[in-house]
Amino acid sequence: MSIKAKRLVKKIVSWSGLFFFGLAAYMLYHQLSKYDFADIQNAVLSIPGKNLLMAAAASFLGYVALSSYDFLAIRYIGRKLSPLKWIFAGFIGFSVSNNAGHAVVSGGAIRYRLYTRWRFHASDIVKMVTFSGFTYLVACFFLIILGYFLTPDHAFGEGSISHMTTLIITIVSAAGLALYFGMSLFYKKPIMIKDMAFEIPSLKMALAQVFIGGADILMASLVLYFSLIPFVQIPFDVFIGVFIIAQVLGVFSQVPGGLGVFEGLFMYIIPGEHNQVLLFGALVAYRVIYYLFPLVISGVILLTYEGYLRYIKSRRLLEYMKEKKQKLVHLREKPNC
């Protein structure tokens, strides 16, 4: 591929996020134009406190699962790190990337800043970020397959083309998952990319990736489910299928956090006739609990951590200057022989 073609592809990918965001905004406007802000506010406030607490607990467990991505990645490169540090790095990294989008760039930058301070080489961090990306990818493969069988038929459109497209995506996901497991079992040679050797994880590690990635998305779905069930009576097996399809497409839309894309798709796919403003109120609660609150908390923690490091650095510098000054005074006071 020529340089011009690569630049064109990068521009298309970059602008696609704006396109999907605009499309999602139109979908939401079309669905909510008959309601005013007070209706949406009342819908959010009408969610019982018990449900909000259960949603918050699911969000907490979801970020524990997300942090475990870093634990698996550290094991993958053969390093060890205290749980407090990898939980810290995972929580900060994912709370930022979930909101900013482009997880490899946004979450990778946070991890590079933290892990280099803990004596990790840049090449190891690249391998960790790549491995975490594959953890999410194989989990998506698995969940797309699951979502295909759980999502209502009408969600895939009325025409045969829509059904065929969805079936092809599911088959590709199944093939991708089978290929990954097959390589874990039979392919033992490292893959070389720009002088970096990427080892194929063992089958046990690959299964752990699917389990942890699935647990992450399951907990995220429960945040919305607990916010939604006061207004919508829907079996969880049907709900999880709808959530998976909307979540995966929201992530791959390149819109930060799938904002608008996820909401529009979810409100379109969910079966039955429902009050759209109540649905949107539950989605707003989901955004606040799973995205906004963790981002605010991680921001406070990160600023506190950076401030603490600066304090330690300035204190050590002050002690060093004090010791140096004392040595100079001692040398001056020492009598000449």
VMD Tcl script that draws the C-alpha trace (Angstrom):
set ca {
  {0.00 0.00 0.00}
  {1.36 3.41 -1.00}
  {1.89 6.28 1.43}
  {-1.02 8.22 -0.10}
  {-3.31 5.22 0.26}
  {-2.29 4.77 3.91}
  {-3.00 8.44 4.59}
  {-6.39 8.13 2.91}
  {-7.27 5.09 5.02}
  {-6.22 6.93 8.21}
  {-8.38 9.91 7.26}
  {-11.36 7.67 6.52}
  {-10.99 5.90 9.89}
  {-10.57 9.21 11.69}
  {-13.58 10.87 10.06}
  {-15.74 7.76 10.38}
  {-16.08 8.47 14.09}
  {-17.57 11.89 13.35}
  {-19.92 10.36 10.77}
  {-21.23 7.73 13.19}
  {-21.56 10.30 15.96}
  {-23.66 12.52 13.67}
  {-25.79 9.56 12.59}
  {-26.30 8.54 16.21}
  {-27.21 12.10 17.20}
  {-29.86 12.17 14.45}
  {-31.27 8.82 15.60}
  {-31.51 10.03 19.19}
  {-33.05 13.34 18.14}
  {-35.65 11.53 16.04}
  {-36.56 9.24 18.94}
  {-36.58 11.90 21.69}
  {-37.77 15.04 19.88}
  {-41.27 14.74 21.37}
  {-39.89 14.89 24.93}
  {-38.40 17.83 26.81}
  {-35.46 17.95 29.24}
  {-37.74 17.80 32.29}
  {-39.15 14.45 31.11}
  {-35.66 12.97 30.80}
  {-34.61 14.38 34.17}
  {-37.68 12.89 35.84}
  {-36.97 9.53 34.18}
  {-33.45 9.43 35.64}
  {-34.63 10.51 39.09}
  {-37.41 7.90 39.07}
  {-34.92 5.00 39.13}
  {-35.15 3.43 42.63}
  {-32.12 3.95 44.88}
  {-31.78 0.18 45.35}
  {-31.35 -0.30 41.62}
  {-28.76 2.49 41.44}
  {-26.77 0.84 44.24}
  {-26.84 -2.52 42.44}
  {-25.75 -0.77 39.25}
  {-22.87 0.88 41.12}
  {-21.79 -2.50 42.54}
  {-21.84 -4.02 39.04}
  {-19.77 -1.10 37.78}
  {-17.20 -1.69 40.52}
  {-16.94 -5.39 39.65}
  {-16.72 -4.47 35.98}
  {-13.64 -2.34 36.59}
  {-12.12 -5.14 38.66}
  {-12.52 -7.34 35.57}
  {-11.07 -4.60 33.36}
  {-8.06 -4.26 35.66}
  {-7.53 -8.00 35.30}
  {-6.66 -7.33 31.64}
  {-3.41 -5.84 32.98}
  {-2.87 -8.81 35.26}
  {-3.09 -11.20 32.30}
  {-0.88 -8.94 30.20}
  {1.80 -8.86 32.91}
  {1.74 -12.65 33.10}
  {1.94 -12.80 29.31}
  {5.26 -10.91 29.24}
  {6.60 -12.93 32.17}
  {6.81 -10.08 34.69}
  {5.52 -9.67 38.23}
  {3.94 -6.63 39.84}
  {2.08 -6.01 43.06}
  {-1.74 -6.24 42.72}
  {-2.14 -2.67 43.96}
  {-0.11 -1.35 41.01}
  {-1.74 -3.33 38.20}
  {-5.21 -2.62 39.60}
  {-4.27 1.07 39.76}
  {-2.93 1.11 36.18}
  {-5.86 -0.90 34.83}
  {-8.51 1.25 36.50}
  {-6.93 4.54 35.41}
  {-6.21 3.29 31.89}
  {-9.67 1.90 31.19}
  {-11.61 4.72 32.83}
  {-9.82 7.08 30.42}
  {-10.02 4.90 27.29}
  {-13.70 4.03 27.89}
  {-14.53 7.73 27.65}
  {-11.91 8.93 25.18}
  {-12.13 6.06 22.72}
  {-9.16 4.77 20.69}
  {-8.16 2.57 23.61}
  {-4.73 1.66 22.21}
  {-3.74 5.34 22.09}
  {-5.50 6.81 25.14}
  {-5.16 3.83 27.50}
  {-1.71 2.98 26.12}
  {-0.41 6.48 26.91}
  {-1.56 6.18 30.54}
  {0.04 2.75 30.88}
  {3.30 3.91 29.33}
  {3.52 6.74 31.87}
  {2.86 4.42 34.81}
  {4.69 1.25 33.82}
  {7.91 3.01 32.80}
  {8.08 4.31 36.37}
  {7.89 0.71 37.55}
  {10.90 -0.34 35.45}
  {8.98 -1.81 32.50}
  {10.64 -1.50 29.09}
  {8.76 0.24 26.29}
  {8.69 -2.98 24.25}
  {7.04 -4.82 27.16}
  {4.37 -2.12 27.43}
  {3.66 -2.39 23.69}
  {3.24 -6.15 24.09}
  {0.92 -5.65 27.07}
  {-1.30 -3.15 25.24}
  {-1.42 -5.43 22.18}
  {-2.29 -8.44 24.32}
  {-5.06 -6.50 26.10}
  {-6.43 -5.50 22.71}
  {-6.62 -9.17 21.72}
  {-8.29 -9.94 25.05}
  {-11.11 -7.58 24.16}
  {-11.18 -8.80 20.55}
  {-11.58 -12.50 21.38}
  {-14.18 -11.62 24.01}
  {-16.06 -9.69 21.32}
  {-15.85 -12.70 19.00}
  {-17.38 -14.88 21.67}
  {-20.05 -12.36 22.63}
  {-21.03 -11.63 19.02}
  {-21.70 -15.34 18.58}
  {-23.69 -15.37 21.82}
  {-25.52 -12.17 20.89}
  {-26.53 -13.57 17.50}
  {-28.51 -16.35 19.15}
  {-29.95 -14.18 21.93}
  {-30.89 -11.01 20.04}
  {-34.46 -10.80 18.65}
  {-34.78 -11.52 14.92}
  {-36.22 -8.11 14.04}
  {-33.03 -6.44 15.29}
  {-31.22 -7.69 12.20}
  {-33.60 -5.94 9.81}
  {-36.41 -7.16 7.62}
  {-34.44 -7.88 4.43}
  {-32.40 -10.94 3.58}
  {-29.31 -8.75 3.09}
  {-29.39 -7.63 6.75}
  {-29.74 -11.22 7.94}
  {-26.94 -12.33 5.60}
  {-24.62 -9.54 6.79}
  {-25.24 -10.42 10.43}
  {-24.71 -14.11 9.71}
  {-21.41 -13.35 7.93}
  {-20.20 -11.26 10.89}
  {-21.09 -14.12 13.24}
  {-19.31 -16.69 11.06}
  {-16.21 -14.45 10.84}
  {-16.27 -14.11 14.64}
  {-16.51 -17.89 15.06}
  {-13.65 -18.37 12.58}
  {-11.55 -15.76 14.37}
  {-12.13 -17.39 17.75}
  {-11.37 -20.86 16.36}
  {-8.18 -19.55 14.70}
  {-7.01 -17.95 17.95}
  {-7.61 -21.13 19.93}
  {-6.01 -23.23 17.20}
  {-2.87 -21.10 17.21}
  {-2.77 -21.31 21.01}
  {-2.77 -25.10 20.71}
  {-0.57 -25.78 17.69}
  {1.45 -22.69 16.71}
  {4.43 -22.27 19.01}
  {6.65 -19.92 16.99}
  {6.71 -16.19 17.92}
  {5.28 -13.68 15.46}
  {7.81 -10.99 14.50}
  {6.51 -7.44 14.00}
  {9.14 -4.71 13.54}
  {11.85 -6.58 15.45}
  {9.44 -7.41 18.29}
  {8.61 -11.04 19.07}
  {5.00 -11.70 20.10}
  {4.55 -15.12 21.67}
  {1.28 -16.95 21.05}
  {-0.47 -17.35 24.43}
  {-1.25 -20.83 25.72}
  {-4.77 -22.25 25.45}
  {-5.21 -21.71 29.18}
  {-4.28 -18.04 28.77}
  {-6.58 -17.69 25.73}
  {-9.51 -19.14 27.69}
  {-8.71 -16.75 30.54}
  {-8.83 -13.87 28.04}
  {-12.32 -14.89 26.89}
  {-13.50 -15.37 30.48}
  {-12.19 -12.02 31.77}
  {-13.30 -10.12 28.67}
  {-16.74 -11.71 28.92}
  {-16.97 -10.88 32.63}
  {-16.10 -7.26 31.85}
  {-18.94 -6.91 29.33}
  {-21.36 -8.90 31.52}
  {-20.82 -6.51 34.46}
  {-21.21 -3.50 32.18}
  {-24.51 -4.92 30.95}
  {-25.76 -5.35 34.52}
  {-25.19 -1.63 35.17}
  {-27.73 -0.83 32.46}
  {-30.02 -3.76 33.29}
  {-30.46 -2.69 36.91}
  {-31.22 0.87 35.73}
  {-33.66 -0.38 33.11}
  {-35.80 -3.06 34.79}
  {-37.94 -0.62 36.84}
  {-39.40 0.54 33.50}
  {-39.01 -2.41 31.11}
  {-39.88 -6.03 31.81}
  {-37.37 -7.93 29.70}
  {-35.69 -11.31 30.31}
  {-31.97 -11.00 30.90}
  {-31.08 -13.44 28.11}
  {-32.87 -11.21 25.59}
  {-31.42 -8.04 27.11}
  {-27.81 -9.28 27.03}
  {-28.11 -10.06 23.33}
  {-29.33 -6.53 22.59}
  {-26.60 -5.05 24.80}
  {-23.81 -7.05 23.17}
  {-24.77 -6.04 19.64}
  {-25.10 -2.34 20.56}
  {-21.93 -2.37 22.66}
  {-19.70 -4.02 20.07}
  {-20.95 -1.80 17.24}
  {-20.55 1.25 19.49}
  {-16.92 0.37 20.19}
  {-16.06 -0.24 16.55}
  {-17.79 2.99 15.46}
  {-14.67 4.90 16.67}
  {-16.93 7.34 18.55}
  {-15.48 7.99 22.05}
  {-17.21 5.58 24.39}
  {-19.65 4.72 21.60}
  {-21.53 7.83 22.76}
  {-24.84 8.13 20.96}
  {-24.17 5.12 18.73}
  {-24.75 2.67 21.57}
  {-27.83 4.52 22.82}
  {-29.39 4.82 19.38}
  {-28.82 1.18 18.50}
  {-30.03 -0.06 21.87}
  {-33.25 1.94 21.70}
  {-33.85 0.70 18.16}
  {-33.06 -2.97 18.79}
  {-34.76 -3.57 22.13}
  {-37.99 -5.55 21.50}
  {-41.46 -4.32 22.35}
  {-43.10 -0.90 22.62}
  {-41.60 1.20 25.39}
  {-41.60 4.79 26.60}
  {-38.51 6.12 24.84}
  {-37.80 8.78 27.44}
  {-37.72 6.15 30.23}
  {-35.31 4.08 28.16}
  {-33.13 7.10 27.62}
  {-33.24 7.94 31.34}
  {-31.88 4.46 32.12}
  {-29.18 4.93 29.48}
  {-28.19 8.27 31.02}
  {-27.88 6.60 34.44}
  {-25.74 3.89 32.82}
  {-23.45 6.51 31.30}
  {-23.05 8.35 34.59}
  {-22.43 5.23 36.71}
  {-20.20 3.26 34.35}
  {-18.39 6.05 32.50}
  {-18.54 9.43 34.24}
  {-18.09 8.44 37.90}
  {-15.05 6.16 37.27}
  {-13.48 8.89 35.12}
  {-13.91 11.49 37.87}
  {-12.60 9.09 40.53}
  {-9.60 8.06 38.41}
  {-8.87 11.73 37.68}
  {-8.76 12.54 41.39}
  {-6.60 9.48 42.10}
  {-4.21 10.23 39.24}
  {-3.80 13.89 40.21}
  {-3.22 12.86 43.83}
  {-0.64 10.29 42.73}
  {1.17 12.76 40.49}
  {1.12 15.37 43.25}
  {2.53 12.84 45.71}
  {5.35 11.92 43.33}
  {6.23 15.58 42.85}
  {6.22 16.10 46.60}
  {8.56 13.13 47.11}
  {10.84 14.34 44.33}
  {11.05 17.88 45.71}
  {11.61 16.55 49.23}
  {14.46 14.29 48.07}
  {15.98 17.18 46.15}
  {15.74 19.38 49.24}
  {17.38 16.72 51.41}
  {20.12 16.25 48.80}
  {20.84 19.99 48.72}
  {20.84 20.09 52.52}
  {23.33 17.22 52.74}
  {25.52 18.83 50.10}
  {25.47 22.11 51.98}
  {26.40 20.36 55.24}
  {29.35 18.66 53.51}
  {30.59 22.00 52.19}
  {30.34 23.54 55.65}
  {32.17 20.56 57.12}
  {34.98 20.88 54.57}
  {35.35 24.59 55.29}
  {35.51 24.03 59.04}
  {38.02 21.20 58.74}
  {41.52 22.45 59.78}
  {44.31 22.34 57.21}
  {47.09 19.86 57.97}
}
mol new
graphics top color blue
foreach p $ca { graphics top sphere $p radius 0.5 }
foreach p [lrange $ca 0 end-1] q [lrange $ca 1 end] { graphics top cylinder $p $q radius 0.2 }
display resetview
